[in-house]
């Protein structure tokens, strides 16, 4: 099943708490019902948070994810300036590099943190 990752850079956020790791999937579930499911989270060694999502249809799910990041405030702060979004068709998140699709024009990949 395709996967989406949202990477949040804490250096670009001033008020958002770690609870956002639960709030984002919850709000996406409200907006997209069965289209987007929570699939965990992790932290990079430098502190960035990665929130993993599963979807049966990346084409339909991506606009919902991007709209949430660009318009929905969390703790009074919109997340888009601190966010990257990546996609992958692989089933195993721990070995997957996610191709960055947001912000527009960004290149590269988001790699899950190494497992201990």
Buried (B, 14 or more C-beta within 10 A) or exposed (E): EBBBBBBBBBEBBEEBEEEBBEBBBEBBBEBBEEBBBBBBBBEBEEEBBBBBBBBEEBEEBBEBBBEBBBEBEBEEBBBBEBBBBBBBEEEEBEEBBBBBBBBEEEEEEBBBEEEE
